[in-house]
Amino acid sequence: MDTVHTGERLSHLRSSMKQHELDVYIVPSEDSHQSEYIAPCDARREFISGFSGSAGTAVITREKAALATDGRYFNQASKQLDQNWTLLKQGLQDVPTWQEWTAEQSDGNKLVGVDPTIITAADARKLAEKIKKKGGKDLVAVKDNLVDVVWSADRPARPNEKVAVLPMQYAGKSIQDKLIQVRKELDKKKCAGFIISMLDEIAWLYNLRGSDIPYNPVFFAYASVTPDNAVLYVDKSKLDDSVLSQLSGAVTIKPYEAVLEDARAMGSSAQRDGEGKTLKWMLSTKASWALYQALGGEKNVEEIRSPIGDAKAIKNEVELKGMANCHVRDGAALIQFFAWLENQLVNEKAQLDEVDAADKLEHFRAQKDLFVGLSFPTISSTGANAAVIHYGPERGNCSTIDPSKVYLCDSGAQYLDGTTDTTRTLHFGQPTEMERSSYTLVLKGNIALDMAKFPKGTTGFALDTLARQHLWQEGLDYRHGTGHGVGSYLNVHEGPIGVGTRVQYSEVPLSVGNVISDEPGYYEDGQFGIRIENVVVVKEAETRHRFGDKPFLGFSHVTMVPMCRKLIDPSLLSQAEKTWLNQYHTEVAEKTAPYFKGDEVTLKWLQRETAPI
């Protein structure tokens, strides 16, 4: 991770800011669809700042520049930012949020600008209010993205990959049934229609998948649904006959660029219900400020948490079966990889770097049925690199794996029947006492969440402490969430549910059919990092009692990869935790062993790692 020199880029940006009479300019990470993972052409914040993490916001004034990011990326950002930048470590005491820092810089009647297509309407309103309270002039929408002006001809072209149909054998629910579900929500909310901007929601609604954004099987599009019609705004050259046939009779195709013009027309032509009351348009709280403005703003828009996002997060039976099946295949690939890696490092004394290992893991996955690609860049990290929470090894500029150090591997794949995300931390030599105790405390947290039972209506926000409790007892913690939603052959990070301290996780209760990760960790900067991640499914739980006649829920794990025996300190485990671990390892061995016929290296590794504790 090299430092990127940004002086010339910032100079050009400030010249453009001056031409637009702006004193402060904001560069978010997201694209026009509020995507977490973006296409290279939308990596504006990375281009202007040099910081390549997936989360963060850059704010540039005429004299200063600041980059705000969360605890996952403190280490990485400190290495990549040059002397032009101030790092705002979000969540730490006395460190301002990027919104607060922006408002402070606007003091003295200064004007702040942002591209309205890459900030949500809600965020823009809150920021404008902060700016005015601090003595700033206003927040204005700048039609031309000023970073694009600086980037100019060097900016990558927008992807235009083909779209494919997701067959019913993997989708489990037809387009027609999904449209009925959305229209029921329109009727319930008494709204004229719903304009959809989130790419994974559009892919899910129309049972389509694409590859415009690396690792995420989505495509650039917008959609709208009214009681009478459904529209897909997309470049028609991306659609082959099979896609057109699937959409025929249910969905109208319009150009991608037509959505704002149509939104303006929708906003200007008021529709009324039977009582003469004007019907508003539903818009997700994740929709852009530009889309909100085009519809006419508050008088025409009802901002809501997307009902499609909620529906997508509750997997149907076909999707749940696919998630279970793909995790067994994926677990087999990981087991083959870990056995191979240990053999290479310990027995063959091979010299392998972090990218060599990541490439070999992808090779094992690619041999499995229904494999499409990776679900995010593999975090293959040795020693101190494992303490960088979202470390990304770079080919030709990464570390050789040291078998005497901790090795952390966080990886996942896209299969036609599901999406995987698994983290395992291993040691191929003799771990230190601190490494073993830390690993075991993290494991106890992982088990605690897996074994939890809770009343229906409980949120992931309320469960977060279960995974941290054992670390807290020792004065330890980690600076990331405990769990995120996982898509079904869709985005590996999927809202609106999760486990952690984010406000959104307190708003949406966990429901039967949700699929989330369970991934506590611990990181010692400059030394080692530990994370253990399983994917779990929310299910109804059996309990002796039923307080308030309310159902209780629990989790069922689908990840099938052993824990690292060398890093477990059995003296720190309760009998219940040992029982859980032995049962889990028995299940892993039974489900994955058939993949290793004739592979003695892998079978021996699996037998050793899953032996009773």
N, C-alpha and C positions, 0 to 999 in steps of 0.2 A: 504494500500500500504506500505508494509514493505521494509526496506533497505535490499538488498541482498549482502552478503559478498562474494567478488570475488577474494580475495588474492591468494588462492590456485589454482584457475583456471588460473589466470594470470601468476602465477609462472610456471605452466605446459606449457602454451602457449609460454612463453618466452624461455623455454628450447627447444621447437620445432622450434621456430624462429632461435635460435642459430645453431641448426643442419642444417637448410636450409640456413644459412649465411645471414639471413634477419635482418635488423635493425628496420624496421617498417612493421607492418602488418595491413591490412585494413579488417574490417568485416562489409559489407553492411547488410541492413535489408532484401534484396530481395532474392528470390530463382533463379533457372536457367531460369525462365520465366519472371522475373521482376514483379512478383506478389506483390501487395500491402498487401493482406492478404495471409498468408503462412501456410503450414502444420506444425505441431509441430516439425517434423524432420528437418525443415529448419530454425528454430528460433535460429540461431547461435548468432546473435547480442544480443538477450535477454539472452541467456545462458552465454555468456562471460561477459556481463555488468550488468545484473540484471534489466535493463530497459525494460519494456514490451510494450511500445507504438508502434504503427504501423509504425512510420517513424523515421529514425535516422541512423547514421553511427558511428561505433566504430573504433578508430585508436589506436593501441598499439605499443609503442616503447620498448626498453630494460629497460627504467626507468619510463616511463609515460604512461598514458592512458586517452583518451578523448572520450566523447560521444557528438555528434552533433545532435540536433533536432530542430524542429521549435516551434513557439509560442503556438501551441496547447498543447505541452507537457512539457513546462518549469517547471510547478508546479509538475507534476508527476515525471519527471526525478530527480528533486532535492530531492524528497523523497526516490526514489528507489536506486540511486547511492550511493555507499559507499565512503570511504575516498581515495580509489585508483584512483578515476575518477575526471576529470575536465569536467564540463558541458559547451559546446559551444552553446550559445543561438543564433541560426541562425537568421539573419535578424536584430539583434540589432547593433547599431553603435559601431564601433571599435572591434567587435567580429569577428575573422577570420572564414571563411568557413572551413569545414573539409578538403577540398582540400588544402587550404592555410596553415592550421596547419600541415598537412602531409608534404607539401613541406618544411616548416620551419624545421621540425624535420629531414629531409633528408640532410640538409646542412652538408658538410664535406664528400662528396662522399659516403653517406649511401644508402643502397639498400632497396627498398620498394617492398613488395609482396602482391598479392591478388589472390584469386581463380578466374580464368578467366571466369568461368561459371556463376558468380553472379554479374558481372559488365558489363555494355554495352561497346561496342567497342569505341564509341564516348567519354564516360567518361574516359576510360583508356587512350586514346590519349591525351586528355586535361590534365589529371593528370600527365602523363609522361612528358609533356612539362613544367608544373609548377615545377616538381621535378628537372629537369635539369637546369632550370633557377635559382633555389635557391641553386644550387651546389650539388644536390643529384646525385647519380650514375645512377639510372634508376628505372622504374617500371617493375617488372617481373611477369609473370604468374606462379603461383604455383599449380601444378597439384593436389596435395593432399590438401584438405581443413584442415588447421591446427586446427581449432576449433573442427572439427569432430574427430581429433586425440585425443584432450583433453576430449571431450565428451564421446568417446569410446562406451562401451557397454550400457551406460545409455541413449544414443541417441535414441529417438523413431523411430520405423520402418516407412518406407515410406508407405503411404496409398495405398491400391490397391482395391478401391471400384468399384462396377459395373457401367457401363455407360448405359444410357437410351436414347431412341429416343425422341425427342421433336416433337410431331405431327404437321402436317401442320396447324391444327386449331389454334395453338398458335404461330408457327413460321412465317406463312404468306408468306413464299418464299421458294422454293425448293432448294436442294443442287445444282441441275443442273443449275438453274438460277444464283445462287451465284457464281458458278465456271465460268460461262460465263462472269460475271461482273469482276472477277479477271483476266481472260485471256484477256479481253479487255485492262486492265491496263498493262499487260505484253506486248501486241502489241504496245500500246501507248508509253511505255518506251523503247521498243526494247530490252527486257531482256529475258534471257534463261528460267527463272523461278523464283519462290518466295518461300523461306523457311520461315515458320511461327512458331514463338516460343511463342507468347502470348496465354495463355490458353483460355481466353474468346473468342478470335478471332477464335480459332480452334473449340470451341463448337458452335459458331454462324455459321461458314462456313458449318459445316457438320450436323447441326440441331441435336446436341447431348448435353446431360447434364450429369454431374457426381456429386460426393461428396467427392473428394479427399481433398479439402481445406474447412475448416469450413466456413459456411455462404455463400460460393460462389459455384454455381452449375457447377463446372468445373472438369476436370480430367487431369492427367499428360500425356502430349502428345506433339509431334511436328507434323508439316504437311509440305508438299511441293506441289506446283502446277506448272505445265509446260503447254505449249500449248496442249500436248498430254496425260498427265496423272496427277493424283492427288494421294497423298500418305498420310496415317495417321500412324505416328510412335507411337505405343501404345502397352502396354502389352495385348496380345490378350485374355488372360484369363478374362479380364474385359468386354469383348463384348459377349452378348448373341445372339441368333439367330435373334431377331428383329433388332438389330443393324447391324449385318452382312448382313441381307437382305436389309436394307436401303442403305448400302454402296455398295452393289454388283453392278458391272458394271460401277461404277463411281469412286470408291476409292480403292486403293491397301493398304493392311495392312502390316506393317513392325514393327519389335521390336523397342521399345522406345530407347534402347541404340544404335541403328544402325544409328542414325541421323548424328553424327559427322563423322563416317566412310563414309557414303554416301556423306556428304558435301565435304570431302576431294576428293572423286572420282569426284564429280561434278566440283570442282574447277580445277582439273588437266586435265579434258577433255574439252578443249575449244570448244564452239559452235560458228558458224559464221552465219551472215545473208547473204542475196543474194549478197551483195556488198563485202563480204569477211571480214566484220568488226566483231571482237570478241564480243559476247553477254555476258553481265554481269549478275550476279544473284541479284535479288532484296532481300534486307534484311532490316527489320524494324530498325529504330534507337533505338528501345528497345531490339534488339537482343544482345546476349552475345558476349563478346570479344572472347570466345572460338569458337563460331560458325563462327564469322568473320574470325578468323585465319584459321579455317578448310577449308573454301572456298578459301583461298589464299590471303585474304586481299584486299587492295585497287584496285589492278589490275583486280580483278574478281567480286568485289562487288559494287553495287550502293545502298547506304543507303538512305532510304526514310521514311517519315511518312507513316505508314501502310495504304494502300488503304482499307484493310478490316476493320481497326479501324474506318476510315471515313464512310464507308458504314454502319457498324453496328450502328453507332451513329445516323443515320437517320432512324427512325423507320417507318416501313410500316403500312398500315392502320389496319391490323390485330393486330399488336403490340400496336399501339396507342389505339385501342379499349380495348385491354386487360389491358393496363396501367390505363385507366380511370376506368374500372370495378373493378380491384383489389384494387384501392385506395378507392373506396366506401366501399367495404367489410372491408378493413383495417381500414378505418375511423370509421366504426361502432364498431370494436373491441376496438379501442382507446377510443371512447366515453363511451362504457360500462365500460372500465377499470377506466377512470377518475371519472365517477359517483360512481363506487364501492369504489374506493380509498377514495374519499371525505366522503362517508357515513361511511366507516370503521373508519377513523381518527376522524371525527367531531362528528358523532352521536353515534357510537359504542365505541368510545374512545379506539380503538384497538391499540396495539403496533405492528407496522410492520416495518421491516427493508427494505433497498433498494432492496435486492435480493428477499425478499418476494413479493414485488410489481412487479419486473421484471418477476417473475415466473407466477404471476396471469395474467399479460398482455399477456404472451405467451399462457396461457390457453385460453383466449378469442380469440386470433388469430387462434389457432389450431382448433377452432370450425367452422371456415369460409371455404367455398368451395375453393378447389384447393390449399389449404395451403400446403407448402412443409417444411418450416422451417424459421428461422430468417435470415435476410440479413446482420446482424452484431450483436455483443454483445450489449444488451440493456444498454444504459447509464441512469441509474436510480439514481438520485442524489439529496440530500437534503441539504439546507443551503450552507455552505462554499464549500461542495463537488461539487456543481453546477458550481463553478468558475474554476474547473479543466476541461478544455474544452473537453477532451476525457476520462473522468473519467470512471473507470470500477469497480463497486462494487464487492467485493469478498465474497462468502458465508462464514459466520462465522467471517468475519472481515470487516464489513461495518456498516454504521450508521443507527440508527432508524430514520424513517421519522418524522420530527418535523412539525406539522401542522401550527406552527407560523412562519415557514421559507419558502422561495422559494423552489419549487420542480421542477426540470428540467428533462424531459424524452425525450431522443433522441433514436428512435427505428425504426425498419423496418422488413419487412418479404419478403420471397420468395414465390410467387404463380406461378402456371403453366402458368398463363397469364400475369405475370409482377412482378416487384420488387418495394417495397415501402421504403420510408425513410422520417420520420416525426419527427419534434421536437416541443414540446409544453412546455411552462413554466407556472406553476400554483402557486396559493397561496391559502391555506385553512383557513387562519386567516386574520389578518389585516396587509397588506403590508406597508412598510415605503414609505415616499414621494419619496425618491431616487429610490426605487424599481419600483414604479409606473411610474415615469418619464422616467427611463431607459427603461422599458418595452415598453412604448408608443413610444419612439424614435426608438427602434428596429422595432416595428410594422410599423411605418411610412416608414422605409427603405424597409421592406418586401413589403409593398403596392406599393411603388415607383417603384421597379423593376417589380412587377407584372403588373403594368399599363403602363410600358414603351412601346413606339413605336420608331422604329429605322430603318434606311435604310438597305436594303439587303447588306451584305458585312461587317456589323458591328460585332466586336468581343466581347466576354465576358469581355475581358480586358477593353474595352472602357466603358462598362456598370457598372463596379464595384462601381464607386463613387455614383451612384444613391442610392444604399443601405446604404452607409455610410454617406451621406450628412447631415442628421439630427443629427447624433451623432457628426460629426465634428463641427457642429455649436456650440455644447456645450463643445468642447474640448475632446470628447470621441472617442473611436475606438475599434476594435477587431483584434486579431492576428490570423485570419484564413481566408481562401477564402470565398467568398459569395455564390458560387454555384459550383457544380460538375455535370458531366454527370451521368445518371442513366441507367443501363442496363435493358433489357427486359428479365426477369427471367435469369439474369446474374449478373455480379458484380455490387454492389450498387454504387461503384465509377468507373466511366467509362470515359476514354478519347475519343477523344482529346480535347473536348470542356469543357468549364466551365466559371465561372464568378469570376474574381480575378486578382491579380497582377502577377501571374506566367507568365513567358515568353511564354509558350506554349499556353496560352489563348489569346495571341496577334497574334498568327499565323494562327488560324483557325476560320473563321467567323461562326456565328450561322446560321443554316439552318432550314427551315421548316421540322418538324419531329424530331428535337432534343428534348431530355427530360433532364432537368437539375433541380437542387435544387435551392431554393431561401432562404438563411439562414443567415441573419445578426444576430449579437449578441452583448452582452456587459457583461464583467466579472469583478467583484470587488474581488480581491484575499482575501481569508479569510472571505468573507461575503456572496456573492451570485453570481449566474450566470444566464444570460438570453439568450435564443436563440429561434427564431421562424423560423421553416423550412416548406415550402411547396414545392412540386414537380410541375414544370410547363412544358408545351409543347410549343415549338416555332411554331407559325402559321403565316399566312399572315394577316396583319392588314388593316382595312379600314381607309383611311385618306382622308381628303377633297382634298388635292393636291397630286401630284406624281412627286416630283422634279427630274429632269433629267430622267424622264420616268423610274424611278427605283422603284420596289416594296418596301413597308415598311412591317416590321415584328413586332410581339408582342408576348405576352404569354397568355396561357390559363392554369389555375391551375387545377390539378386533385386531390390534397389532400383535404379531406373532414372532417376536425376536427375544432371545434370552437376555437377562441382565448379566453384568460382568461379575463372575464369581470372585476374581482376585480383588475387586474393590469393595466387596461386601464384608462388613464386620458383623458376624452373626450375634455377637454379644450385645449389640445395640438394637436387635430386632426382638419384638414380643413374639409369643407363641402364635398369636393370630396372624402376625405378619409373615412368620415362617411358613405357616400353613398356606397362606395366600400365594407366597412365592413358589412353593413346591407344586401347588395345583396349577399355577400359571405355567411353570416350566414343563409339567407333564402335558398340558394342552399344546404348548408350542412344539414339543417333540413329536407328538402324535400327528399333528396337522402338517408339519413340514418335512418329516423324515422321508415320505414317499418321493420327494423331489431329488433325493441324494443317492439313489440306487447306483452302486458301483463307484461312488465318490467317497473313498475311505477317509480322506483328510477332513472333509466336511462332516461326515457322520461321527468321527471321533471327537471333533470339536463340539458338535451339538450334544453328544452324550455327556461329555465332561461339564459343559456349561449348564445343562438341565438336570444334573444329578441332584437328588434330595439334599437339602442343607441340614 
